[in-house]
Amino acid sequence: MTTEPVAAEDVFSALADPTRRRLLELLSQRGDATATELAGDLPVSRQAVVKHLVVLDGAGLVTGRRDGRERRYQVRPDALAATARWMNQVAAQWSSRLTAIKRLAEQAEGS
């Protein structure tokens, strides 16, 4: 059994919301942006965008930095990459298990 990365649960929770997924897409396209800039492309308020960014930040998916009076956000792919590696490990284990089950079924048919 593999060990799930510590952040995987937070990453899955953060990605479960379509607005947060859209925020990640926008930030990936732009490189960085403020909450105000991001709110211009979404059907939610700036305050809602900030709340979503806090969740993404808590999951390690974005980071914010001060730029004068504004806070600029950008994507941090590390947590997503770690979660993807974990998912690939789980998928490989299931693939191995299914291959073993198939082999057993084929042997049983041949008996």
Secondary structure, DSSP 8 states (H G I E B T S, - for coil): -----TTHHHHHHHHTSHHHHHHHHHHHHHS-EEHHHHHTTSSS-HHHHHHHHHHHHHTTSEEEEEETTEEEEEE-THHHHHHHHHHHHHHHHHHHHHHHHHHHHHHHHH-
